Amino acid sequence: MLTNNNIKVTPIKALTDNYIWAIESNNYLVVVDPGEAKPVIEYIKKHNLNLAAILVTHHHYDHTGGIAEILAFKETKVWGPVNESIPNISNPVENNDIIEIPLLDLKFQVLAIPGHTIDHIAYYGSSNLFCGDTLFTAGMGRIFEGTAEQMYNSMQIIKSLPNTTNIYCGHEYTLANLKFAMLVEPHNLEIQKRYEEAKLLRKQNLPTVPAILSTELATNPFLRTDNNTVIESLVKNRKIIPQDKIAIFRELRAWKDTTG
Ligand SMILES: [Zn+2]
């Protein structure tokens, strides 16, 4: 529902492996999840941009730690989840709210995708999804505050989007995630192909994010928990027989947690 198709989206690297997303149009800039101020301020100065808004997906420090310092540099609107205690949120939003940022001709729909944190949200507009730490490329965030059922439902919301949607997540975790995906589905050629491509990108220090939802549907085990191969692999490796789809999902997450 992003109305402007002439936007440019660039990752600004922050902390160890975070991506702050820079959305640009007409010399205006929106940043998503600024965990650090310095690289954002440098980016603004280098490209001579006007900061039009900050969007926040959830309260974790590596997604919010730079907000105060950025605001001291340039006052702007900060959108973020209504129920999470994030300092400096000027525009609290919740599920299905529509955000409009006229300076860039941008429009986003807010999607509640709890699980990683209880009030985690995503911003969805014209083929782009900024989903923080809920869905990762080839993987999924840890379930810190919510339940496996909430996270499962959040995955279903993402799965229901058009499969051409670009997935912009908050971290560069693709290679490690694909290693786990290969453990779950050793014979899935799409996963192997994606792993080789990601390895090549990382060798050149290039981001593997964004990914297209159709790629995620074919290779991300957490979007494939209704697939028989995934279920059979889970039964074999975890030596359990999950009773329902939530139990399958919970066990898959537990399995991933054991791999680090
Ligand atoms: Zn997080």
Boltz pocket constraint, residues with backbone or C-beta under 6 A from the ligand:
constraints:
  - pocket:
      binder: B
      contacts: [[A, 58], [A, 60], [A, 116], [A, 133]]
      max_distance: 6.0
